[in-house]
Amino acid sequence: HRRSKPTDLATFGANVRRERVARKITQERLAELVDINPRTVQKIEAGKLNILLTTVWRLQHALDCSWDSLMRR
């Protein structure tokens, strides 16, 4: 069992940002779709926030992308 490292969070955040930008969705719109604060989206994309798995699932569905596209290194 391995703990999340800051680099894991940064990679995940970069993946969220890549998927969001590819779909031409603003941070504010993604926040609405996921039902979180826009500042939370900013923190996720910056790799500064370790989020719940349920939030990952909501992001995945809001972005209509695969789990692998968000979790890949």
matplotlib code that plots the C-alpha trace (Angstrom):
import matplotlib.pyplot as plt

x = [0.0, 1.4, 0.5, -0.2, 2.8, 2.7, 3.8, 0.8, -1.5, 0.2, -0.1, -3.8, -4.4, -2.6, -4.7, -8.0, -6.8, -5.9, -9.3, -11.2, -9.3, -9.7, -13.5, -13.4, -14.9, -14.1, -13.1, -16.3, -18.4, -16.6, -17.2, -20.9, -21.1, -19.2, -21.0, -17.8, -16.4, -14.5, -11.5, -11.5, -11.1, -8.2, -6.6, -7.1, -5.5, -2.6, -2.0, -2.6, -5.6, -6.1, -9.7, -12.2, -12.7, -16.3, -15.1, -12.8, -15.8, -17.9, -15.0, -14.7, -18.4, -18.5, -15.5, -16.9, -13.4, -12.0, -10.5, -7.2, -7.1, -7.3, -5.0, -2.2, 1.3]
y = [0.0, 3.3, 6.8, 9.6, 11.8, 15.4, 14.3, 11.9, 14.8, 17.1, 14.4, 13.9, 17.7, 18.0, 15.2, 16.9, 20.2, 18.5, 16.8, 20.0, 22.1, 19.5, 19.8, 23.6, 23.6, 26.4, 25.7, 27.4, 25.2, 22.0, 23.1, 23.4, 20.0, 18.3, 20.4, 21.7, 25.2, 26.7, 27.3, 23.5, 22.9, 25.3, 23.4, 20.0, 21.2, 22.7, 19.4, 20.9, 19.0, 15.3, 14.6, 11.8, 9.0, 10.1, 13.4, 11.7, 9.7, 12.9, 14.6, 11.6, 11.7, 15.4, 15.3, 12.1, 10.5, 7.2, 6.5, 5.8, 9.2, 10.8, 8.4, 7.9, 9.1]
z = [0.0, -1.1, 0.0, -2.5, -3.1, -4.2, -7.7, -7.9, -7.1, -9.6, -12.3, -11.5, -11.6, -14.9, -16.3, -15.1, -16.7, -20.0, -20.2, -19.2, -21.8, -24.5, -24.0, -23.8, -20.3, -17.9, -14.4, -13.3, -15.5, -14.4, -10.8, -11.5, -13.2, -10.3, -7.6, -6.0, -5.6, -8.5, -6.1, -5.5, -9.2, -9.2, -6.3, -7.9, -11.1, -9.2, -7.5, -4.1, -3.0, -2.2, -3.0, -2.3, -4.7, -5.1, -6.3, -8.8, -10.0, -10.5, -12.3, -14.6, -15.5, -15.9, -18.3, -20.0, -19.9, -18.9, -15.5, -17.2, -18.8, -15.3, -13.5, -16.0, -15.3]

ax = plt.figure().add_subplot(projection="3d")
ax.plot(x, y, z, "-o")
ax.set_aspect("equal")
plt.show()
